Amino acid sequence: MTFNIITLQPIVALIAGILILIVPRLLNYIVAVYLIIIGILGLVR
């Protein structure tokens, strides 16, 4: 199993989204939901 930038981006987006949900600030919920959705869509494809 090789890791390239295409497979790494969704994983990074999911981790970033989860971390933002754990430590919320002003508009971070919107960014977190966006990152989680992009991460899931990227892993499913």
N, CA, C and O atoms as CSV, one atom per row, in Angstrom:
chain,resi,resn,atom,element,x,y,z
A,1,MET,N,N,0.846,-1.190,0.000
A,1,MET,CA,C,0.000,0.000,0.000
A,1,MET,C,C,0.881,1.239,0.000
A,1,MET,O,O,1.658,1.459,0.929
A,2,THR,N,N,0.758,2.028,-1.022
A,2,THR,CA,C,1.576,3.233,-1.113
A,2,THR,C,C,0.733,4.451,-0.766
A,2,THR,O,O,-0.459,4.513,-1.065
A,3,PHE,N,N,1.380,5.411,-0.130
A,3,PHE,CA,C,0.711,6.663,0.231
A,3,PHE,C,C,1.183,7.753,-0.709
A,3,PHE,O,O,2.381,8.023,-0.805
A,4,ASN,N,N,0.246,8.379,-1.403
A,4,ASN,CA,C,0.581,9.555,-2.190
A,4,ASN,C,C,-0.289,10.702,-1.716
A,4,ASN,O,O,-1.078,10.550,-0.783
A,5,ILE,N,N,-0.144,11.846,-2.357
A,5,ILE,CA,C,-0.843,13.042,-1.887
A,5,ILE,C,C,-2.352,12.900,-2.023
A,5,ILE,O,O,-3.092,13.512,-1.253
A,6,ILE,N,N,-2.830,12.106,-2.984
A,6,ILE,CA,C,-4.273,11.950,-3.176
A,6,ILE,C,C,-4.885,11.150,-2.034
A,6,ILE,O,O,-5.995,11.460,-1.600
A,7,THR,N,N,-4.198,10.138,-1.540
A,7,THR,CA,C,-4.746,9.369,-0.430
A,7,THR,C,C,-4.479,10.048,0.908
A,7,THR,O,O,-5.171,9.774,1.888
A,8,LEU,N,N,-3.493,10.920,0.958
A,8,LEU,CA,C,-3.147,11.580,2.209
A,8,LEU,C,C,-4.071,12.758,2.523
A,8,LEU,O,O,-4.351,13.021,3.692
A,9,GLN,N,N,-4.542,13.460,1.513
A,9,GLN,CA,C,-5.387,14.633,1.727
A,9,GLN,C,C,-6.669,14.329,2.494
A,9,GLN,O,O,-6.979,15.062,3.433
A,10,PRO,N,N,-7.433,13.289,2.149
A,10,PRO,CA,C,-8.652,13.019,2.920
A,10,PRO,C,C,-8.365,12.657,4.372
A,10,PRO,O,O,-9.131,13.024,5.264
A,11,ILE,N,N,-7.280,11.949,4.616
A,11,ILE,CA,C,-6.938,11.577,5.986
A,11,ILE,C,C,-6.583,12.818,6.790
A,11,ILE,O,O,-7.021,12.970,7.930
A,12,VAL,N,N,-5.791,13.706,6.199
A,12,VAL,CA,C,-5.432,14.961,6.873
A,12,VAL,C,C,-6.668,15.808,7.108
A,12,VAL,O,O,-6.795,16.439,8.158
A,13,ALA,N,N,-7.588,15.833,6.141
A,13,ALA,CA,C,-8.819,16.604,6.298
A,13,ALA,C,C,-9.670,16.053,7.440
A,13,ALA,O,O,-10.234,16.824,8.216
A,14,LEU,N,N,-9.768,14.721,7.550
A,14,LEU,CA,C,-10.527,14.128,8.647
A,14,LEU,C,C,-9.904,14.449,10.002
A,14,LEU,O,O,-10.613,14.816,10.939
A,15,ILE,N,N,-8.593,14.314,10.111
A,15,ILE,CA,C,-7.912,14.602,11.380
A,15,ILE,C,C,-8.085,16.062,11.753
A,15,ILE,O,O,-8.375,16.382,12.906
A,16,ALA,N,N,-7.908,16.959,10.774
A,16,ALA,CA,C,-8.076,18.387,11.042
A,16,ALA,C,C,-9.505,18.687,11.473
A,16,ALA,O,O,-9.728,19.468,12.398
A,17,GLY,N,N,-10.469,18.072,10.804
A,17,GLY,CA,C,-11.865,18.306,11.166
A,17,GLY,C,C,-12.190,17.842,12.566
A,17,GLY,O,O,-12.891,18.535,13.303
A,18,ILE,N,N,-11.692,16.681,12.942
A,18,ILE,CA,C,-11.944,16.162,14.287
A,18,ILE,C,C,-11.279,17.039,15.342
A,18,ILE,O,O,-11.878,17.322,16.379
A,19,LEU,N,N,-10.043,17.472,15.084
A,19,LEU,CA,C,-9.348,18.335,16.047
A,19,LEU,C,C,-10.061,19.664,16.216
A,19,LEU,O,O,-10.141,20.186,17.328
A,20,ILE,N,N,-10.585,20.224,15.116
A,20,ILE,CA,C,-11.304,21.493,15.208
A,20,ILE,C,C,-12.597,21.319,16.006
A,20,ILE,O,O,-12.983,22.216,16.755
A,21,LEU,N,N,-13.273,20.169,15.852
A,21,LEU,CA,C,-14.489,19.938,16.632
A,21,LEU,C,C,-14.185,19.800,18.119
A,21,LEU,O,O,-14.994,20.199,18.957
A,22,ILE,N,N,-13.016,19.235,18.454
A,22,ILE,CA,C,-12.647,19.065,19.856
A,22,ILE,C,C,-12.331,20.408,20.504
A,22,ILE,O,O,-12.680,20.634,21.663
A,23,VAL,N,N,-11.670,21.307,19.761
A,23,VAL,CA,C,-11.292,22.621,20.289
A,23,VAL,C,C,-11.943,23.695,19.420
A,23,VAL,O,O,-11.286,24.292,18.568
A,24,PRO,N,N,-13.231,23.937,19.636
A,24,PRO,CA,C,-13.957,24.858,18.751
A,24,PRO,C,C,-13.632,26.328,19.033
A,24,PRO,O,O,-13.376,26.716,20.173
A,25,ARG,N,N,-13.648,27.112,17.995
A,25,ARG,CA,C,-13.528,28.566,18.094
A,25,ARG,C,C,-14.610,29.189,17.219
A,25,ARG,O,O,-15.605,28.532,16.915
A,26,LEU,N,N,-14.438,30.422,16.816
A,26,LEU,CA,C,-15.494,31.228,16.193
A,26,LEU,C,C,-16.291,30.491,15.110
A,26,LEU,O,O,-17.441,30.129,15.358
A,27,LEU,N,N,-15.738,30.262,13.950
A,27,LEU,CA,C,-16.485,29.594,12.869
A,27,LEU,C,C,-15.908,28.229,12.539
A,27,LEU,O,O,-16.053,27.741,11.418
A,28,ASN,N,N,-15.263,27.623,13.502
A,28,ASN,CA,C,-14.576,26.368,13.231
A,28,ASN,C,C,-15.519,25.192,12.991
A,28,ASN,O,O,-15.130,24.215,12.352
A,29,TYR,N,N,-16.750,25.271,13.491
A,29,TYR,CA,C,-17.682,24.178,13.225
A,29,TYR,C,C,-17.950,24.041,11.730
A,29,TYR,O,O,-18.022,22.929,11.208
A,30,ILE,N,N,-18.097,25.163,11.049
A,30,ILE,CA,C,-18.350,25.124,9.608
A,30,ILE,C,C,-17.150,24.525,8.882
A,30,ILE,O,O,-17.309,23.684,7.997
A,31,VAL,N,N,-15.965,24.954,9.255
A,31,VAL,CA,C,-14.751,24.432,8.629
A,31,VAL,C,C,-14.599,22.942,8.942
A,31,VAL,O,O,-14.208,22.162,8.074
A,32,ALA,N,N,-14.905,22.550,10.170
A,32,ALA,CA,C,-14.770,21.142,10.565
A,32,ALA,C,C,-15.714,20.257,9.767
A,32,ALA,O,O,-15.303,19.205,9.277
A,33,VAL,N,N,-16.949,20.655,9.629
A,33,VAL,CA,C,-17.912,19.862,8.861
A,33,VAL,C,C,-17.453,19.752,7.408
A,33,VAL,O,O,-17.528,18.678,6.811
A,34,TYR,N,N,-16.984,20.851,6.844
A,34,TYR,CA,C,-16.486,20.834,5.468
A,34,TYR,C,C,-15.319,19.853,5.327
A,34,TYR,O,O,-15.299,19.050,4.395
A,35,LEU,N,N,-14.357,19.910,6.235
A,35,LEU,CA,C,-13.189,19.040,6.154
A,35,LEU,C,C,-13.575,17.564,6.314
A,35,LEU,O,O,-13.031,16.701,5.626
A,36,ILE,N,N,-14.509,17.280,7.217
A,36,ILE,CA,C,-14.932,15.898,7.422
A,36,ILE,C,C,-15.639,15.371,6.175
A,36,ILE,O,O,-15.397,14.238,5.758
A,37,ILE,N,N,-16.500,16.175,5.584
A,37,ILE,CA,C,-17.211,15.739,4.373
A,37,ILE,C,C,-16.230,15.503,3.230
A,37,ILE,O,O,-16.324,14.493,2.533
A,38,ILE,N,N,-15.294,16.422,3.033
A,38,ILE,CA,C,-14.297,16.258,1.974
A,38,ILE,C,C,-13.446,15.018,2.237
A,38,ILE,O,O,-13.112,14.285,1.306
A,39,GLY,N,N,-13.097,14.781,3.494
A,39,GLY,CA,C,-12.309,13.607,3.839
A,39,GLY,C,C,-13.041,12.303,3.567
A,39,GLY,O,O,-12.461,11.364,3.022
A,40,ILE,N,N,-14.313,12.241,3.944
A,40,ILE,CA,C,-15.111,11.033,3.708
A,40,ILE,C,C,-15.303,10.795,2.215
A,40,ILE,O,O,-15.161,9.668,1.741
A,41,LEU,N,N,-15.627,11.859,1.470
A,41,LEU,CA,C,-15.813,11.709,0.033
A,41,LEU,C,C,-14.510,11.260,-0.640
A,41,LEU,O,O,-14.539,10.457,-1.573
A,42,GLY,N,N,-13.389,11.768,-0.174
A,42,GLY,CA,C,-12.113,11.379,-0.755
A,42,GLY,C,C,-11.755,9.925,-0.458
A,42,GLY,O,O,-11.146,9.254,-1.292
A,43,LEU,N,N,-12.128,9.438,0.720
A,43,LEU,CA,C,-11.827,8.044,1.063
A,43,LEU,C,C,-12.765,7.075,0.350
A,43,LEU,O,O,-12.375,5.950,0.040
A,44,VAL,N,N,-13.988,7.500,0.090
A,44,VAL,CA,C,-14.963,6.621,-0.548
A,44,VAL,C,C,-14.641,6.422,-2.029
A,44,VAL,O,O,-14.843,5.330,-2.561
A,45,ARG,N,N,-14.146,7.456,-2.695
A,45,ARG,CA,C,-13.852,7.366,-4.129
A,45,ARG,C,C,-12.775,6.382,-4.436
A,45,ARG,O,O,-12.420,6.199,-5.600
